Amino acid sequence: MPPEQDFLKKVLTVIEKRLGEERFNVTELSREISMSRTQLHRRLQALQQPSASALLRASRLRRGEMLLQKTGLSVTEVAYRCGFRSAAYFAQCFREDFGVTPSQFRDGAKSDLGKRIP
């Protein structure tokens, strides 16, 4: 595996491991991979990747999407399990990325399931 891929895999692994921690942020990420925030930003930019904060947010939203689909947790509980400090901010970010609120997404996922079952 090329060094660039190893680096990106390491970053994503650290993000995945600490995703549910509310206090986990870019500073913590850079510390965990032994790199300054500036170095991390430059390295991701060189690999044509989103910023570290965008990667972290996208990972949290993907986890939220999965939890909304596969669990009966409330939107608030999903938000906290994904590391968001506020359910309202989670809902705002979710709507920006998916075009629907978390509740609408869950309702749509349930109705799609019903359509698939004969």
Protein Blocks (a to p, Z undefined) as FASTA:
>chain_A
ZZklmmmmmmmmmmmmmmmpmklcfklmmmmnopafklmmmmmmmnopacfklmmmmmmm
mmmmmmmmmmccdfklmmmmnopabfklmmmmmmmmnopafklmmmmmmmmmmmmpZZ
